[in-house]
Amino acid sequence: ELDRRAGEAAAAREAAAGAPEEAAARRAAAGRVLAEAKARHEAAAAKLRAAETEDREAAEGRRQADAGFAAAREAQVRAQAAVEQAEAAAQSVGARMVERLGEEATLPEPPEDLSDAAEEKARRKAERLAREREDMGPVNLRAEQEVTEMEERIGAIDRDRDEIGTAIAKLRGSIGHLNREGRERLRAVFNRVDAEFRALFGRLFGGGRAHLALVGSEDPLEAGLEIYAEPPGKKLATLSLLSGGEQALTALSLIFAVFRCQPAPVCVLDEVDAPLDDANVERLCGLLDAMAAEAGTRFLVVTHHPLTMARMHRLYGVTMQERGVSRLLSVDLGVATELVEAAP
């Protein structure tokens, strides 16, 4: 009997000696999984930043295009006003010249009466004509050239306006395409998440029903999200009217619904079981086991609940054997159970 026990003890020591190597291998595997998760997260973050940059550039381009279009419109109005003013001035000068030339052309024949009164009348008329000529001011000999230059400027402004209008139309088309694609994707993802949320809610609560709804606007890009839940034995209500534990389970149902639509290799949960009772903790742990089996996800759970710790495969804890000196310990519950069962 002593030999048999000695052999069992030796076998247990060999198994315990191999446990650190196995633990190191598992830690290495977990490290690789975590590195892959970080890489995927960084890639997703980079795509998100690129999409946000494109959106900002599109908005800035649209703003600049609108500003350019407004400036072009203003310049066109000023140029048109200048042309109209120049044309009016030219017409006025022409009319006054025709009027003066007409008066000179229709002057009466020199009177036979060359008395002093007739001479004085002729002198006054000559002075009046001289004053009117001075009032006309100098003739702008470059008026026609200035009108031509102004018309060329108006043509250039019109071309710039057409180009800006074309750019604005393209930007609006791109924005419309992005908005349509965003609405389609949002509706598709919303429907998937809602279906998963309904199923997980009934599973965590052991019955009842719940659903998601877009509120506030018919456009999904501008609408808000409302959560409606009906736990077993209660009426349908919004999330804010539920108790603390019911709110926690409903929120977990929504989080896991989103997670199941796009699972990740690693998921960290920080004391999500704190407001739950023992029965709900058991349901939560059962759901974690099922999701780990379905998607191969590793769940890292920060908890102080003994039932949650009992359902985990490995425990990590921090101890302080000496004042000011902490130590990280890990326990594989499967190996520990085998060692306990193998102990005499």
C-alpha positions, 0 to 999 in steps of 0.5 A, a space after each residue: 500500500 505504501 509503494 502504491 501511494 508512493 507511486 501515485 505521489 510521484 506521478 502527481 509530482 511529475 504532473 505538477 512539474 509539467 504544469 508550468 510548461 503547459 501554463 507557459 504554452 497557454 500564456 504564449 497562445 493567449 499572448 498571440 491571440 491578444 496580439 492578433 486582437 490588437 492588430 485587428 483593432 488597430 486595423 479597424 481603428 485605422 479604417 475608421 480614422 480614414 473614413 472620418 478623414 474622407 468625411 471631413 475632406 468632403 465637408 470641407 470641399 463642399 464648404 469651399 465650393 459653396 464659398 467659391 460659388 458665392 464669391 463668383 456670384 458676387 463678382 458677376 453681379 458687380 461686373 454686370 453692374 459695371 457693364 450696365 453703368 458703362 453702357 448707360 454712360 456711353 448712351 448718355 454721352 452719345 445722346 448729348 453729342 447727338 443733341 449738340 451736333 443736331 443743334 449746331 447742324 440746325 443753326 439758323 442762317 446768320 441774321 441780317 440784323 447785326 445790331 448790338 442786341 443780336 450780337 449779345 444774344 449770339 455771345 450768350 448762346 456761345 457761352 452757354 454752349 461752352 459751359 455745357 461742353 465743359 459740364 460734359 467732362 472729358 470723353 473716355 476714349 477707352 470706354 469700348 476697350 473697358 467694356 470688352 475687358 469687362 465682358 471677358 472678365 464676366 466670361 471667365 467668372 461664368 466659366 469658374 461658376 460652371 466649374 464650381 457648380 459641377 464640383 458641387 454637384 459631384 460632391 453632393 452626389 458623393 455625399 448622397 451615395 455615402 448616405 444611402 450606403 450608410 442607411 442600408 448598412 445601418 438598417 441591415 446591422 440594426 436588424 441583425 442586432 435586434 434579432 440577436 438581442 431578442 434571442 439573448 434577452 429571453 435566454 438571460 431572463 428565462 423568458 420575456 421579450 424585448 426589441 430595439 427601435 429607432 426613434 426621433 426621425 425616419 432617417 436612420 442616420 439621424 434617429 435615436 435608439 430606444 430599448 424596450 424590454 418586458 421581463 417575465 411577469 412585467 409590462 413592456 417598458 423602456 430601459 430607464 423604468 427597469 430595476 438595476 439588475 434588469 437594466 444590467 441584464 438588458 444591457 448585457 443582452 444588447 452588448 452580446 448581441 452586437 458582439 455575436 454579429 461581429 465576434 472578436 477573439 478576446 472580450 474583457 468584462 469588468 464586474 458585469 455580474 456585480 448587480 446580479 443575483 446567483 440565478 442570473 449569474 448562473 445564466 450569464 456564465 452559461 451564456 459565456 460558455 456557449 459563446 466561447 464554444 460557438 465563436 472561440 472567443 476568450 473571455 477575460 472576466 474581472 469579478 469578485 463573485 464566487 459563482 463566476 470564479 467557480 465557472 471560470 477555467 483559470 483564475 488570476 489574482 493579486 496577493 500581498 504577502 509583504 507590505 508594499 509587495 504584490 504578487 500575481 498568481 494564476 490557478 488552472 481550475 481544471 489542473 487543480 481539480 485533477 490534483 485534488 482528486 489525485 491526492 490521497 
